[in-house]
Amino acid sequence: MPGAVGYNILWGVRDEKLYQTYQVFADQRPALELRALTLTKSYSFAIEAFNESGVSKPGPVLRIP
């Protein structure tokens, strides 16, 4: 997103339960190693952008089996 200072990666075990957040700043490398996941579980993710004006609405939820 143009003008974004960073992004919040929302994640959880269900589409409607994205209770965990990882924050990444736009000037960091475009990769994230999230070590809090279990290989045998499925997770849902969404991303929202933020800057000095506030936080965007989350994008579509993606489910990773």
N, C-alpha and C positions, 0 to 999 in steps of 0.2 A: 504494500500500500504506500503510495507516495506520501511523504511527510510523516511517516510513522517513526517514532523514537524506538519502539520495540513491540514485542508480541507476547501475549499470554497464551501458552499452550494449555488448554483445559483437558483433563483426562479423567477417566473413571471406568468402572466395570459395566456401566449401562449408559445408554444414550441420554437418559434423563438424570443421571447421577454423575456429572462431571465435577466432582468435589475437589480434585487435586489440580494444582496450577504450577507451571514452571514458566518463569519469565526469561525471555531472551531479548537482548538489545539489538537494534538494527545494525550496529557497527561490529557485532561479533560474527564469527564464522557461521555460515548457514548450515550448521549441523548440530544435532542435539543427541547426546547419549544419555538416555534415561534408564538408570539402573534399578529403578523401583518396581519393575514389571516382572511378572512370572511367566515363563514360557508356555505353560499349559492353560493360561487364562486368555480370554478375549477382552479387548479394551476399546473404548470409544474416545475419540479426540475431536476437538474443535479449536479454532484459533481466532483470537481477537487482537486487533491492533490498538496501540495507545500512543498518545503524544501529549503535549502540554494542554490540549483542549479537552482531553478525556479519553474514554475507551469506546471502541466500536462495538457493535453487536457481534456475537460470535458467528463465524461462518458455519457452513453445513457440518453436521456431525459425521465423522468417518468411523466406521467400525473395522477394527483389525482383528481377524480371527486368531 
